[in-house]
Amino acid sequence: MRKMSMLAAAALTAAAATAIVTPAQAGSPDGKWQVKVLGTAVLPDGKIDKIRSIDTDTALGGTLAGLETVGTKANDNVVPTLAVEYFFSNAFSVETICCFTQHHVSGTGDVAGASLVDHVLILPATVTAKAHLDTGTPFKPYVGAGPAWFFVFDEKPGDTARALGVDKVKMSNKVGFALQGGVDIAINDKGLGLSLDAKKYWVKPTASFYEDGVLALKTRHDLDPWVLSAGVSYRF
């Protein structure tokens, strides 16, 4: 699944890059459509927001119940991103993005360095409504907001969790919310430009750990990533 997803992201990026380079003569800074190819840093939090349930009769639950400070964090990642935007007018648009980002969850506090969840592949499907400010210069700032659906694939127990008997981990798909701000910078009058973008997400998925079919631990997490992007755009 990870290889297929990364190949799909690479194919989308290559196709968008070709669209930007090849038909530039048909572009327009006032076109209805804009495509962006971006490099994106995904910077999640991942700390535990709430322990929903814990079974102290299991190896994992019994071990964690005896500790005073148990926390988690998720690692950062950099991925290619494709954004497609439709302009209803120069002042208002709707944008959606597509990318896959992979993370793992490790412990903090008394379980610092513990490998809890490995190979979490996330598709953060996001739609934002954006308001643009026409400054009369090539620099056009914008703000946006909208819902985000975080779809989680192919998660696996980390080495530490496996050593404690965990044979299955499941992270929930979750609906969240995103705020957005950035700037589009026109390079020429053929639709080519640069884009800088920042999004802040609020989303709280749950993680469930199982030992031989028994739910040992269920936790809710503040994933809440910052997503920072920069790249090229083509409007037509």
Backbone as CSV, one residue per row, in Angstrom:
resi,resn,N_x,N_y,N_z,CA_x,CA_y,CA_z,C_x,C_y,C_z
1,MET,0.829,-1.201,0.000,0.000,0.000,0.000,0.866,1.254,0.000
2,ARG,1.970,1.247,0.816,2.824,2.420,0.869,3.445,2.690,-0.486
3,LYS,3.971,1.636,-1.160,4.599,1.831,-2.461,3.597,2.334,-3.491
4,MET,2.391,1.759,-3.491,1.376,2.185,-4.444,0.990,3.635,-4.203
5,SER,0.854,4.036,-2.940,0.447,5.397,-2.627,1.511,6.399,-3.027
6,MET,2.777,6.081,-2.735,3.851,6.990,-3.098,3.992,7.090,-4.614
7,LEU,3.797,5.959,-5.318,3.840,5.998,-6.780,2.717,6.870,-7.337
8,ALA,1.534,6.769,-6.720,0.406,7.593,-7.175,0.701,9.071,-6.969
9,ALA,1.279,9.409,-5.806,1.622,10.805,-5.546,2.662,11.304,-6.529
10,ALA,3.661,10.446,-6.833,4.698,10.836,-7.784,4.114,11.033,-9.179
11,ALA,3.181,10.154,-9.575,2.562,10.274,-10.895,1.755,11.559,-11.014
12,LEU,1.001,11.891,-9.960,0.225,13.132,-9.969,1.133,14.353,-10.061
13,THR,2.232,14.307,-9.327,3.172,15.421,-9.352,3.783,15.588,-10.729
14,ALA,4.196,14.469,-11.348,4.797,14.533,-12.681,3.801,15.058,-13.711
15,ALA,2.551,14.607,-13.611,1.534,15.058,-14.561,1.279,16.555,-14.420
16,ALA,1.223,17.018,-13.170,0.992,18.445,-12.953,2.166,19.272,-13.439
17,ALA,3.381,18.781,-13.222,4.564,19.500,-13.681,4.568,19.623,-15.200
18,THR,4.160,18.552,-15.876,4.082,18.585,-17.334,3.055,19.608,-17.801
19,ALA,1.910,19.653,-17.087,0.860,20.607,-17.456,1.338,22.036,-17.288
20,ILE,2.178,22.272,-16.274,2.663,23.620,-16.031,3.653,24.049,-17.106
21,VAL,4.543,23.164,-17.464,5.616,23.526,-18.376,5.145,23.605,-19.818
22,THR,4.307,22.636,-20.244,3.997,22.503,-21.661,3.067,23.575,-22.210
23,PRO,1.856,23.780,-21.619,0.920,24.690,-22.267,0.958,26.101,-21.693
24,ALA,2.136,26.591,-21.326,2.203,27.870,-20.645,1.606,28.998,-21.471
25,GLN,1.651,28.887,-22.812,1.143,29.958,-23.655,-0.364,30.143,-23.499
26,ALA,-1.070,29.089,-23.009,-2.520,29.184,-22.862,-2.912,29.741,-21.501
27,GLY,-1.924,29.978,-20.619,-2.219,30.414,-19.277,-2.622,31.879,-19.192
28,SER,-3.213,32.226,-18.029,-3.646,33.597,-17.793,-3.648,33.859,-16.295
29,PRO,-3.188,35.020,-15.851,-3.234,35.339,-14.423,-4.654,35.530,-13.902
30,ASP,-5.640,35.577,-14.804,-7.038,35.709,-14.414,-7.858,34.470,-14.766
31,GLY,-7.172,33.336,-15.005,-7.867,32.107,-15.368,-8.711,31.556,-14.224
32,LYS,-9.643,30.671,-14.579,-10.539,30.080,-13.589,-9.884,28.964,-12.783
33,TRP,-8.861,28.304,-13.355,-8.235,27.156,-12.716,-6.780,27.456,-12.374
34,GLN,-6.310,26.872,-11.291,-4.898,26.964,-10.931,-4.438,25.611,-10.384
35,VAL,-3.283,25.162,-10.866,-2.676,23.914,-10.398,-1.340,24.253,-9.758
36,LYS,-1.076,23.635,-8.613,0.183,23.866,-7.909,0.897,22.541,-7.651
37,VAL,2.206,22.531,-7.864,3.059,21.415,-7.481,3.973,21.909,-6.372
38,LEU,3.888,21.290,-5.203,4.512,21.833,-4.001,5.367,20.796,-3.292
39,GLY,6.386,21.274,-2.624,7.069,20.474,-1.616,6.492,20.849,-0.263
40,THR,6.107,19.840,0.532,5.332,20.103,1.749,5.966,19.444,2.967
41,ALA,6.157,20.235,4.012,6.602,19.716,5.306,5.379,19.500,6.191
42,VAL,5.208,18.272,6.668,4.096,17.930,7.553,4.664,17.775,8.962
43,LEU,4.232,18.657,9.873,4.823,18.734,11.212,3.744,18.454,12.262
44,PRO,3.470,17.180,12.562,2.395,16.853,13.492,2.836,16.939,14.953
45,ASP,1.842,16.968,15.834,2.091,16.895,17.271,2.040,15.420,17.692
46,GLY,0.846,14.900,17.853,0.693,13.479,18.148,0.590,13.133,19.611
47,LYS,0.562,14.137,20.511,0.512,13.809,21.937,-0.839,13.202,22.313
48,ILE,-0.846,12.459,23.412,-2.083,11.850,23.901,-2.991,12.933,24.477
49,ASP,-4.213,13.000,23.970,-5.216,13.928,24.484,-6.030,13.279,25.603
50,LYS,-6.295,11.976,25.451,-7.111,11.281,26.441,-6.906,9.776,26.308
51,ILE,-6.822,9.071,27.437,-6.838,7.609,27.433,-8.289,7.172,27.579
52,ARG,-8.812,6.582,26.522,-10.227,6.197,26.522,-10.459,4.899,27.280
53,SER,-9.545,3.942,27.148,-9.687,2.689,27.885,-8.324,2.035,28.013
54,ILE,-8.141,1.250,29.099,-6.900,0.519,29.309,-7.235,-0.780,30.047
55,ASP,-6.730,-1.888,29.547,-6.950,-3.196,30.158,-5.662,-3.598,30.877
56,THR,-5.664,-3.487,32.194,-4.453,-3.768,32.967,-4.119,-5.255,33.026
57,ASP,-5.016,-6.105,32.530,-4.716,-7.535,32.491,-3.864,-7.904,31.280
58,THR,-3.694,-6.981,30.343,-2.837,-7.230,29.190,-1.422,-6.727,29.494
59,ALA,-0.450,-7.222,28.728,0.950,-6.832,28.961,1.147,-5.335,28.747
60,LEU,0.576,-4.797,27.647,0.737,-3.372,27.359,0.024,-2.521,28.397
61,GLY,-1.238,-2.836,28.680,-2.011,-2.057,29.644,-1.416,-2.118,31.037
62,GLY,-0.974,-3.286,31.458,-0.373,-3.432,32.783,0.921,-2.664,32.915
63,THR,1.734,-2.657,31.863,2.998,-1.923,31.890,2.772,-0.425,31.979
64,LEU,1.861,0.095,31.161,1.624,1.538,31.134,0.923,2.027,32.394
65,ALA,0.072,1.191,32.972,-0.665,1.591,34.170,0.263,1.836,35.346
66,GLY,1.436,1.220,35.338,2.382,1.384,36.438,3.312,2.561,36.283
67,LEU,3.161,3.347,35.219,4.042,4.482,34.970,3.341,5.791,35.285
68,GLU,4.111,6.807,35.635,3.532,8.093,36.011,3.290,9.002,34.813
69,THR,4.244,9.103,33.896,4.106,10.006,32.746,4.285,9.218,31.455
70,VAL,3.204,9.074,30.733,3.212,8.369,29.452,2.689,9.320,28.387
71,GLY,3.506,9.605,27.386,3.090,10.482,26.307,3.528,9.937,24.970
72,THR,3.120,10.612,23.902,3.492,10.193,22.552,3.783,11.416,21.690
73,LYS,4.484,11.177,20.609,4.717,12.200,19.592,4.815,11.509,18.241
74,ALA,4.536,12.270,17.172,4.646,11.765,15.803,5.784,12.496,15.098
75,ASN,6.484,11.795,14.209,7.624,12.406,13.522,7.177,13.310,12.377
76,ASP,8.072,14.213,11.967,7.834,15.094,10.826,8.133,14.355,9.521
77,ASN,7.614,14.911,8.410,7.866,14.315,7.092,7.784,15.402,6.027
78,VAL,8.472,15.169,4.892,8.415,16.070,3.741,7.943,15.267,2.539
79,VAL,6.900,15.758,1.848,6.267,15.000,0.761,5.902,15.927,-0.393
80,PRO,5.728,15.372,-1.617,5.183,16.169,-2.725,3.676,16.342,-2.567
81,THR,3.169,17.477,-3.009,1.743,17.786,-2.890,1.228,18.376,-4.195
82,LEU,0.029,17.971,-4.573,-0.665,18.545,-5.723,-1.892,19.298,-5.223
83,ALA,-2.052,20.559,-5.638,-3.223,21.359,-5.276,-3.945,21.801,-6.542
84,VAL,-5.262,21.735,-6.526,-6.090,22.181,-7.647,-7.090,23.200,-7.097
85,GLU,-7.199,24.339,-7.777,-7.998,25.447,-7.274,-8.904,25.999,-8.381
86,TYR,-10.145,26.308,-8.000,-11.089,26.923,-8.932,-11.461,28.308,-8.422
87,PHE,-11.349,29.321,-9.304,-11.658,30.701,-8.949,-13.059,31.072,-9.428
88,PHE,-13.940,31.400,-8.504,-15.242,31.948,-8.853,-15.098,33.408,-9.282
89,SER,-14.104,34.073,-8.703,-13.714,35.426,-9.074,-12.271,35.585,-8.610
90,ASN,-11.659,36.721,-8.924,-10.290,36.941,-8.463,-10.199,37.073,-6.944
91,ALA,-11.338,37.258,-6.300,-11.339,37.443,-4.850,-11.738,36.190,-4.073
92,PHE,-12.275,35.170,-4.759,-12.789,34.006,-4.037,-12.530,32.731,-4.828
93,SER,-12.057,31.689,-4.137,-11.769,30.411,-4.790,-12.004,29.265,-3.814
94,VAL,-11.996,28.057,-4.377,-12.048,26.825,-3.583,-10.876,25.955,-4.012
95,GLU,-10.179,25.375,-3.027,-8.975,24.596,-3.321,-9.040,23.234,-2.633
96,THR,-8.497,22.224,-3.303,-8.326,20.918,-2.688,-6.897,20.465,-2.907
97,ILE,-6.373,19.679,-1.959,-5.005,19.192,-2.075,-4.987,17.672,-2.018
98,CYS,-3.909,17.092,-2.558,-3.733,15.646,-2.541,-2.280,15.335,-2.185
99,CYS,-2.097,14.527,-1.158,-0.759,14.030,-0.839,-0.905,12.832,0.085
100,PHE,0.135,12.039,0.182,0.223,10.967,1.166,1.435,11.244,2.040
101,THR,1.276,11.120,3.349,2.390,11.341,4.256,2.485,10.193,5.250
102,GLN,3.696,9.738,5.493,3.908,8.579,6.353,4.559,9.002,7.667
103,HIS,4.082,8.426,8.781,4.603,8.791,10.102,4.696,7.564,10.994
104,HIS,5.434,7.721,12.087,5.399,6.736,13.160,5.191,7.470,14.475
105,VAL,4.695,6.744,15.466,4.398,7.327,16.771,5.322,6.688,17.797
106,SER,6.032,7.523,18.546,6.947,7.037,19.575,6.558,7.605,20.930
107,GLY,7.146,7.055,21.972,6.797,7.442,23.324,7.596,8.625,23.831
108,THR,7.025,9.311,24.833,7.711,10.377,25.561,7.505,10.125,27.054
109,GLY,8.170,10.910,27.902,8.042,10.720,29.340,8.702,9.434,29.777
110,ASP,7.983,8.629,30.566,8.528,7.362,31.065,8.711,6.320,29.976
111,VAL,8.128,6.547,28.803,8.294,5.608,27.685,9.034,6.283,26.532
112,ALA,9.898,7.236,26.851,10.642,7.979,25.830,11.406,7.024,24.915
113,GLY,11.246,7.211,23.605,11.942,6.396,22.620,11.251,5.096,22.257
114,ALA,10.188,4.738,22.962,9.478,3.494,22.655,8.792,3.601,21.301
115,SER,8.922,2.559,20.490,8.272,2.522,19.174,6.882,1.925,19.337
116,LEU,5.844,2.762,19.221,4.477,2.330,19.508,3.681,2.013,18.253
117,VAL,3.709,2.921,17.268,3.002,2.692,16.007,3.966,2.981,14.869
118,ASP,4.010,2.088,13.901,4.926,2.239,12.776,4.135,2.326,11.476
119,HIS,4.712,3.024,10.493,4.183,3.024,9.128,2.732,3.470,9.066
120,VAL,2.435,4.639,9.631,1.094,5.205,9.537,1.034,6.057,8.270
121,LEU,0.272,5.622,7.282,0.147,6.342,6.021,-1.157,7.142,6.051
122,ILE,-1.065,8.464,5.859,-2.222,9.351,6.006,-2.492,10.098,4.710
123,LEU,-3.762,10.123,4.315,-4.234,10.960,3.215,-5.072,12.075,3.838
124,PRO,-4.529,13.301,3.921,-5.267,14.416,4.546,-6.121,15.170,3.521
125,ALA,-7.204,14.564,3.077,-8.064,15.187,2.061,-8.657,16.476,2.614
126,THR,-8.376,17.593,1.942,-8.722,18.910,2.475,-9.389,19.763,1.402
127,VAL,-10.453,20.463,1.775,-11.107,21.432,0.890,-11.209,22.751,1.650
128,THR,-10.669,23.829,1.072,-10.734,25.129,1.731,-11.369,26.168,0.817
129,ALA,-12.140,27.061,1.418,-12.643,28.246,0.734,-11.660,29.376,1.024
130,LYS,-11.221,30.086,-0.024,-10.147,31.057,0.119,-10.583,32.451,-0.339
131,ALA,-10.173,33.463,0.413,-10.380,34.857,0.042,-9.025,35.456,-0.331
132,HIS,-8.954,36.121,-1.491,-7.705,36.656,-2.030,-7.743,38.187,-2.012
133,LEU,-6.586,38.790,-1.731,-6.462,40.236,-1.727,-5.660,40.673,-2.948
134,ASP,-6.270,41.487,-3.799,-5.582,42.023,-4.969,-4.830,43.279,-4.549
135,THR,-3.501,43.173,-4.462,-2.675,44.292,-4.007,-2.235,45.203,-5.148
136,GLY,-2.554,44.819,-6.398,-2.080,45.579,-7.541,-0.632,45.300,-7.869
137,THR,-0.058,44.272,-7.234,1.322,43.845,-7.470,1.305,42.348,-7.781
138,PRO,2.452,41.747,-8.131,2.483,40.292,-8.341,2.198,39.492,-7.075
139,PHE,2.247,40.115,-5.902,2.043,39.414,-4.635,0.567,39.488,-4.236
140,LYS,-0.079,38.305,-4.157,-1.496,38.262,-3.814,-1.695,37.334,-2.606
141,PRO,-1.804,37.899,-1.407,-2.015,37.073,-0.215,-3.433,36.533,-0.147
142,TYR,-3.604,35.476,0.613,-4.925,34.876,0.778,-5.032,34.231,2.150
143,VAL,-6.272,34.011,2.567,-6.590,33.235,3.761,-7.690,32.253,3.382
144,GLY,-7.764,31.149,4.124,-8.779,30.149,3.812,-9.111,29.294,5.016
145,ALA,-10.180,28.527,4.898,-10.601,27.625,5.965,-11.503,26.556,5.356
146,GLY,-11.520,25.383,5.999,-12.397,24.329,5.506,-12.182,23.016,6.222
147,PRO,-12.990,22.015,5.881,-12.896,20.706,6.522,-11.757,19.875,5.948
148,ALA,-11.327,18.905,6.744,-10.291,17.965,6.319,-10.663,16.570,6.798
149,TRP,-10.519,15.601,5.919,-10.759,14.200,6.252,-9.413,13.478,6.256
150,PHE,-9.021,12.972,7.413,-7.761,12.238,7.529,-8.062,10.746,7.415
151,PHE,-7.640,10.148,6.286,-7.804,8.715,6.066,-6.483,8.019,6.390
152,VAL,-6.531,6.983,7.229,-5.329,6.310,7.715,-5.262,4.907,7.126
153,PHE,-4.064,4.552,6.621,-3.869,3.253,5.981,-2.651,2.531,6.578
154,ASP,-2.726,1.213,6.601,-1.553,0.345,6.721,-0.730,0.569,7.987
155,GLU,-1.367,0.990,9.080,-0.620,1.175,10.321,-0.242,-0.180,10.925
156,LYS,0.910,-0.220,11.616,1.433,-1.458,12.198,1.953,-1.179,13.609
157,PRO,1.951,-2.193,14.488,2.555,-2.003,15.808,4.055,-1.748,15.679
158,GLY,4.575,-0.839,16.513,6.006,-0.618,16.561,6.711,-1.741,17.304
159,ASP,8.034,-1.703,17.278,8.817,-2.790,17.885,8.539,-2.935,19.379
160,THR,8.438,-1.819,20.094,8.180,-1.891,21.538,6.802,-2.470,21.816
161,ALA,5.807,-2.030,21.055,4.455,-2.557,21.237,4.403,-4.057,20.937
162,ARG,5.110,-4.480,19.896,5.154,-5.910,19.574,5.797,-6.718,20.697
163,ALA,6.857,-6.161,21.276,7.546,-6.863,22.361,6.644,-7.058,23.577
164,LEU,5.634,-6.192,23.709,4.667,-6.305,24.800,3.427,-7.093,24.397
165,GLY,3.469,-7.741,23.240,2.384,-8.629,22.841,1.348,-8.037,21.918
166,VAL,1.491,-6.776,21.521,0.514,-6.156,20.612,0.691,-6.730,19.211
167,ASP,-0.382,-7.270,18.646,-0.303,-7.839,17.303,-1.138,-7.073,16.278
168,LYS,-1.861,-6.039,16.749,-2.666,-5.232,15.828,-2.844,-3.838,16.418
169,VAL,-2.744,-2.838,15.558,-3.053,-1.465,15.965,-3.906,-0.836,14.875
170,LYS,-4.909,-0.091,15.287,-5.813,0.549,14.347,-5.983,2.009,14.722
171,MET,-5.688,2.910,13.759,-5.930,4.339,13.962,-7.160,4.746,13.158
172,SER,-8.007,5.544,13.768,-9.292,5.875,13.159,-9.141,6.926,12.070
173,ASN,-9.994,6.837,11.038,-10.181,7.958,10.122,-10.909,9.062,10.890
174,LYS,-10.621,10.310,10.552,-11.191,11.380,11.367,-11.417,12.633,10.549
175,VAL,-12.513,13.336,10.841,-12.796,14.642,10.245,-12.237,15.723,11.154
176,GLY,-11.546,16.693,10.555,-10.995,17.806,11.310,-11.268,19.122,10.611
177,PHE,-10.481,20.124,10.964,-10.675,21.472,10.445,-9.317,22.090,10.164
178,ALA,-9.244,22.910,9.111,-7.980,23.546,8.742,-8.159,25.040,8.521
179,LEU,-7.198,25.832,8.999,-7.058,27.239,8.653,-5.834,27.400,7.757
180,GLN,-5.872,28.342,6.834,-4.857,28.449,5.795,-4.498,29.911,5.548
181,GLY,-3.231,30.141,5.244,-2.787,31.458,4.831,-1.590,31.328,3.911
182,GLY,-1.448,32.253,2.980,-0.319,32.163,2.067,-0.295,33.309,1.077
183,VAL,0.546,33.145,0.068,0.667,34.179,-0.960,0.986,33.525,-2.292
184,ASP,0.328,33.988,-3.351,0.655,33.617,-4.728,1.454,34.755,-5.345
185,ILE,2.521,34.404,-6.035,3.414,35.400,-6.626,3.498,35.148,-8.129
186,ALA,2.963,36.057,-8.932,2.983,35.896,-10.389,4.402,36.107,-10.915
187,ILE,4.843,35.188,-11.807,6.152,35.310,-12.444,6.037,36.047,-13.776
188,ASN,4.967,35.743,-14.522,4.749,36.398,-15.816,3.252,36.514,-16.077
189,ASP,2.875,36.989,-17.271,1.459,37.146,-17.601,0.903,35.935,-18.328
190,LYS,1.625,34.799,-18.273,1.177,33.555,-18.910,0.659,32.544,-17.893
191,GLY,0.451,32.977,-16.676,-0.134,32.097,-15.666,0.847,31.419,-14.745
192,LEU,2.165,31.567,-14.995,3.158,30.926,-14.138,3.359,31.738,-12.861
193,GLY,3.600,31.037,-11.764,3.810,31.731,-10.506,4.475,30.859,-9.468
194,LEU,4.718,31.443,-8.329,5.222,30.758,-7.151,4.157,30.810,-6.067
195,SER,4.194,29.848,-5.143,3.201,29.810,-4.076,3.866,29.434,-2.756
196,LEU,3.507,30.165,-1.705,3.902,29.844,-0.333,2.616,29.668,0.473
197,ASP,2.530,28.585,1.241,1.263,28.255,1.891,1.524,27.633,3.262
198,ALA,0.689,27.984,4.223,0.743,27.388,5.557,-0.671,27.003,5.984
199,LYS,-0.800,25.785,6.503,-2.080,25.317,7.029,-1.876,24.807,8.449
200,LYS,-2.847,25.072,9.289,-2.889,24.502,10.625,-4.139,23.643,10.741
201,TYR,-3.948,22.364,11.086,-5.057,21.419,11.215,-5.357,21.154,12.687
202,TRP,-6.638,20.882,12.953,-7.059,20.373,14.250,-7.809,19.073,13.999
203,VAL,-7.229,17.971,14.442,-7.837,16.658,14.217,-7.398,15.720,15.334
204,LYS,-8.329,14.919,15.837,-8.067,14.061,16.993,-8.436,12.607,16.678
205,PRO,-7.551,11.858,16.031,-7.826,10.436,15.785,-7.584,9.601,17.041
206,THR,-8.118,8.403,17.038,-7.884,7.463,18.137,-6.999,6.316,17.657
207,ALA,-6.236,5.763,18.596,-5.386,4.603,18.320,-5.808,3.465,19.250
208,SER,-6.056,2.299,18.669,-6.481,1.127,19.443,-5.434,0.030,19.295
209,PHE,-4.972,-0.507,20.429,-3.940,-1.543,20.451,-4.574,-2.853,20.930
210,TYR,-4.318,-3.931,20.186,-4.940,-5.226,20.487,-3.874,-6.287,20.766
211,GLU,-4.180,-7.166,21.744,-3.364,-8.338,22.024,-4.259,-9.574,21.890
212,ASP,-4.019,-10.365,20.847,-4.821,-11.572,20.597,-6.313,-11.263,20.579
213,GLY,-6.680,-10.173,19.915,-8.084,-9.803,19.781,-8.649,-9.025,20.943
214,VAL,-7.886,-8.844,22.013,-8.346,-8.104,23.185,-7.864,-6.660,23.092
215,LEU,-8.771,-5.696,23.301,-8.401,-4.286,23.267,-7.618,-3.955,24.536
216,ALA,-6.310,-3.742,24.374,-5.450,-3.459,25.520,-5.436,-1.986,25.884
217,LEU,-5.492,-1.125,24.865,-5.368,0.308,25.110,-6.024,1.070,23.974
218,LYS,-6.766,2.119,24.340,-7.351,3.007,23.338,-7.078,4.438,23.761
219,THR,-6.429,5.210,22.877,-6.037,6.575,23.200,-6.502,7.532,22.111
220,ARG,-6.809,8.770,22.527,-7.115,9.831,21.568,-5.925,10.784,21.512
221,HIS,-5.588,11.247,20.284,-4.369,12.028,20.097,-4.656,13.376,19.449
222,ASP,-3.903,14.394,19.885,-3.892,15.684,19.197,-2.887,15.593,18.057
223,LEU,-3.357,15.205,16.876,-2.428,15.126,15.744,-2.034,16.536,15.301
224,ASP,-3.006,17.391,15.057,-2.872,18.847,14.916,-1.612,19.315,14.172
225,PRO,-1.387,18.879,12.938,-0.131,19.244,12.265,-0.136,20.670,11.702
226,TRP,1.048,21.252,11.630,1.326,22.355,10.727,1.744,21.752,9.400
227,VAL,1.226,22.297,8.291,1.566,21.820,6.953,2.065,23.024,6.155
228,LEU,3.354,23.047,5.868,4.006,24.193,5.234,4.461,23.807,3.838
229,SER,4.060,24.606,2.827,4.311,24.236,1.426,4.920,25.389,0.648
230,ALA,5.720,25.032,-0.365,6.267,26.009,-1.307,6.424,25.313,-2.650
231,GLY,6.149,26.044,-3.744,6.290,25.428,-5.048,5.875,26.358,-6.171
232,VAL,5.561,25.737,-7.318,5.220,26.492,-8.523,3.726,26.336,-8.821
233,SER,3.177,27.323,-9.525,1.753,27.301,-9.868,1.575,27.641,-11.344
234,TYR,0.443,27.184,-11.860,0.053,27.517,-13.241,-1.432,27.796,-13.271
235,ARG,-1.818,29.001,-13.689,-3.233,29.396,-13.732,-3.668,29.541,-15.192
236,PHE,-4.845,29.013,-15.482,-5.315,29.025,-16.881,-6.845,29.093,-16.930
